[in-house]
């Protein structure tokens, strides 16, 4: 989920540049495919061939070029798209005022803003919970347990892959990938070949696991919030997603030496309230699902209510902290556990708003800029043109599979937003197909998903663009097999509109 929205600023320069600068043709394609609001509308005026429309496309292309050059020019990626969004909508407003229809452009802008706000608040709560779990050392404890067990390289390869597949539907694919990568790099420090294979496996597993859950990736969240696929219907993609993970994992596992790394000792203690925050997170997810499924209200209502759960629990933790510290000092002193006793001196009260502040605000603002930019381009009529080209000129299956491959270069969030904005007349099976392909297509390249980009930074020098590219044919086999599995297993859904 939630993993697609977080940014990493430690990515090596050359792999991203290698893939993201194939020329102005790709930039122009990106401009057409970039994201827009789920319920965007096309305006009364067709501006696709006008000077204002072409200027808007040029402005967005320039803004995205600056985004791609972030690491060279050291400018946060939210800045150019925020300015571009303002200019594009100002151009729209100017044209519609001249045409005597200012109310229509205002209504379209408000609809676009509403769609972004719902997604942003949903993601903000999810990020806050993940940050709270990280602060309570839940992820550190899981990593410590795996390190201390002394698994062999082959066992570690499969354990981290399976855990990435299982955890990502709940925690999001980015957080899960970073956690598993931390285990691999610590245990196999210096073994570049194994770390590269393990990281590829983690990226594929995390993206595949996120594809069959509304909470596993921002693209699945968008489809769920749009009301196109119900919560339980995502699980129809479980087996295709599992196939997408298993085929490349089985092939890569034969190239891993079955030896044990040096044993490591690392003790991590969960902070007070960690398990209860996990329970509150699950309760928050259940509340969001209930709001959407039973009450037919936006899931963001349940997520914001869940933030209230966490705030109340944070209040409880702060109020009871002095008594808790006193009991622990007495207990540790009686046992002579001086190490734990010393650690009590660094305990600070839990603060929910510190967790909110740690959310990736640059990425959220970037998300706003992209949504508003192409909400404007869609209102001008460009996404309608693209919809006719893809879903009228091609068959839906070919278009959805191609867009999944394209998401390895362009990124799956803009691709999914574009499809949702175009709202092509597709069967239920086709909507499941684009959800699957947009979710797992990014695994084909290391720069195709937030998980891959993040791991290139975390395992710098060990996991690289070229190291991933060597295994792309094997990953592509998993991609093709998962599509075929969905076409076969869920054949009945292709007749349901």
Secondary structure, DSSP 8 states (H G I E B T S, - for coil): -GGGG---S---HHHHHHHH-S-HHHHHHHHHHS---TT----SS--TTSHHHHHHHHHHHHHHHHHHTHHHHT--HHHHHHHHHHHHHHHHHHHHHHTT-HHHHHHHHHHHHHHHHHHHHHHHHHHHHHHHHHHTTHHHHHHHHHHHTT-BHHHHHHHHHHHHHHHHHHH-HHHHHHHHHHHHHHHTTT-HHHHHHHHHHHHHHHHHHHTTSTTT-HHHHHHHHTTSS-GGGGGGGHHHHHHHHHHHHHHHHTTS---B-----------TTHHHHHHHHHHHHHHHHHHHHTS---HHHHHHHHHHHHHHHHHHHHHHHHHHHHHHHHHHHHHT-HHHHHHGGG-----HHHHHHTS-HHHHHHHHHHHHHHHHHHHHTHHHHHHIIIIITS-HHHHHHHHHHHHHHH-HHHHHHHHHHHT----HHHHHHHHHHHHHGGGGSTTSSHHHHHHHHHTTTTS-HHHHHTTHHHHHHHHHHHHHHHHHHTGGGGG--
